[in-house]
Amino acid sequence: MRKNKLKKMFNEGKPIINGWLQIPSGFSTEVMAQQGWDSCTIDMQHGVVDYPNALNMLQAISTTDVTPLARVNWNEPGQIMKILDAGCYGIICPMVSNRKEAENFVQACLYPSKGYRSFGPIRGLLYGGSDYAKHADNEILKLAMIETKEALDKLDEILDTPNLDGIYIGPADLSLAVGEEPGFDRPEGTLAYKEIIRILNSAKKRKLLAGIHNATPEYAQKMISLGFNLVTVGSDQRFMSAGAKKAVEKIKGTKKGTESKGY
């Protein structure tokens, strides 16, 4: 089976630079995948991507050596299994709030006896190799998003879930969970920043991969220096809108309002 290079990078202490895909297009995905990312995540939660789109996007990613990941829209076994069958090599699962939800997520990614994933890796065999079923449990990356008030209260029990590979922080929802305005690149001194550091330290103590979404490369570099293993910067639609906005403003000599704080 094709090895998951992200697991190798994590074990070697190398930071993983992750791209974020929200535009349902094989071509824009191919363009993004050619830019040097270590991995690219198809956002099926807040993007406008459905399953047929995601399949085409996975095919576009596979023209490169970029590792394909997906953020599913909920902790729903059917969707998790289906996108894994399509050849996705890692799942970011949102809104994991307690041990039971973490177990349900992890077990949906694993074949029996470790889990209850149904067998039928229709494209996984093409992308991963003919021995996919034999090694998939060891190669698929499983990251639970810590972003709710309950998850903060039950952080230890979530992180102690067997076979969980790591966590991923969505700073916007995490900010809402602690009563602050949603957004990325949280300043030091905010409650959200304090929780981000607490989550990171708790993951590190257990030797789990820690990932976080960032708005800027500068903040992503700061998170790497603090010990995060995987950093996401922006998204395809934000890169497109920011580049177009900058060009138009330069030509017209105008300046529009600030960008939204969403993905």
N, C-alpha and C positions, 0 to 999 in steps of 0.2 A: 504493500500500500504506500502511496505517496506520503511522505512524512509531513507533519505540521511544523513548519519552520518556526512558528511563533513559540511553540513549546521549547524548541532548541534555543532560541534567542533568550527566552526567560531563564532557562537553566544556566545559560552562559553570562547572565547579567547584562545583556544588551537591550537598550530601550527599543520598544516597538512603536513605530510611527504609523498611525492608522488613519486612513481616509474615510470619508462619510458620504454615502450615496443616497440621495433623496429623489433624484430625477429618474423617472421610469423609462430609461433609454439605454439600449445596448451600446450605442455609439458614444454617448457622453460617459458611460461607464468605462469604455475602452480608453477614452482620452484620459480619464482620471487614473486608471490603472497603469498608464504609461509614464506617470510622473514620479515614480520612485518610492511610493508608499511600500511599507512592509506588508500591510494588510488593507483591505477595503471592506467596510461594513455596509450592507444594504439595509436601509432603515425602513422596516415594514410597519413601524409604529406611527411616527410623525411624518414620514415622507408620503408620497402619493403612489407608492409601489404596491402592486398586487402580485399574486403568485406567477402568472405568465411573464410579467415584467421581470420579476426576480430571476426566473429561469434564464431569460435572455441576458440578464446582467451577469449572472454566474458564468455563462458561456463567454462573455466578453472578457471577464477577469481572467479566465483560464488561458487567454492568449499571452499572458504574462506569468511571472513567477510570484505575483502578489497572492497572499492567502485570503480566500473569501470567507467573510463572516456575515452574519445577519442579526439584526435586532428584531425580534418578533414583536407583535403588537400586544401580546398578553402571554401569561403562563398557561398556554393551552397546548396539550400534548399533540393534538392532530397537526397543528401548524408547525410545531417544533420538528416533529418527525418528517413531515413532508418537505420542509426546506433542507433538512439534512439529507434526505433521499435525493434531492436535486444536486447535491455535491457541495453544500456549504460545510466549511471546516470548523465552525465555531458559532455558538449562540450567545448573544447578549439578551438576557431575559429581564424585562422591566418589572418594577413593583413587587419584588420578592420581599415579603414582610415578616416571615417567621420560618421556623425550622421545617414545618410541614410543607409550605410552599416551595422552599429550597429543595427538599427531597423530591417533590413531584417534578420540579424542573429537571434536576439532575437525572432522575430515573427515566424521564422521557427521552433522554439523549443516549441511554445505554441499553444494549440488548440484554435479555435474560442471561444469567441470573442476577446480574447487578441492577438491572432496570426492567422496563417493560416496553422498550422501543420495538415496534413491529418491524418485521423484516421485509424489505422491498426497496433496496437502494438503487433505483432504476438508473439515475445518472451518477450516483456515488461510485458505482462500479467503473464507469467510464473515466471519471476524473481521478478517483482514488486508486483504482486498480482492481484486478480480479480477486485479490485476497482482502478486499475492503472489509467484509464482515468479520474477518478474523482479528483485525487490528483497529477497527473504528473506535472502539471504546477507549483506546489509549491515545488516539490522535485528535478526537473532537474536543475543542476547547469550550468549557462551560463557565460562563461569567454571569453572576447574579447582580442585578442593579440594586444598590442600597440607596433609597431615595424617599422613603416614607417615615413618618413618626414611629410607627410600630417597628420598622426595621432598625431604626436607631436604638430603640429600647431593647430589641432582641438581637443585637448585632452578634454577640458571642455565639448564640445557638445557630445562627445562620452560617457563620464562618466555620463552625465545627461540623457542618454537614459532610458526610462521607462522599468522596469523589468530586466535590466542587473544586474547580481549578482556580477560581478567583472571583473578584468583584469588579464592578464598573460603576462609577459615580456619575449620575446625572445632576449637575449642580443646580439646575433650575428647579426641578421638583424637590431636591434636598432643601433648597432655600425656602420653598413654600412650607415644607414640613417643620421648619423651625421658626416660622412666622415672619420671614423676610421676603422681599420682592424677588421674583424669579430672575435668573440671569446666570451667566458664566463668569469665569475669572474672578471669583469672589475675593474681595480685599481681606487682608489680614485684620483681625479684630472683630470680624463678623461672626455670628453664631455658625453660619454655614461653613466658613473656613475652619473654625475649630473642630467641627464635626468631620470635615474632610480629613484633617490631620489625624483625628482619632480613628477613623475607619482605616486609613493607610497604615497606621502603627499596628492596629489589630490584625490586619491582613499580613503584614510583614512578620509578625510574631509567629504566625502559622505557616509561613513560607508560601502564601497564596499570591497569585498575580493580582496586581492592583492597577486598574485603568480609570481614566477620567476624561471627560469631554471638556474641551477648551475653545475659547473664541479666537485666541491669537497664538502665533508661534512663540512669542516671548513668554507668555504664561505657561505654555506647554513645556518650554525649557526649564522654567522654574519648578514645575511639578516633577520633571525627571530628576532635577537636582535634589528634590526632597525624598525621592525614592520610588516614584510611580514607575511601573514597568511598561505601561501602554498609555499613549496619549493620542487623543483625536484632536485635530485642528479643523474647525469650521465644517463646511460641507460643500458639495458640488454646487448647489444652488446659491449659497452665500458667496462662493468664489466668483461665480458668474455675475451675480448682481453687483458685487463690490467692484469688479473690474469694469463693468459697463457704466456704473454710476460715476466712477472716477473719470472715465473718458469723457462722458457727457458733460460733467461739471467743468472739466478743464476747457472744453471747447466753448461752452456757453458762458463760462465765468459765473456760474451759479453754484449754490450748495444746498442740497436737500437735507431733510431731517436725518437724525441718526437711524441706523438700522434697527430692526426688531431684535428682541432678546431671545427669540426662539432658535431652533436648530437651523 
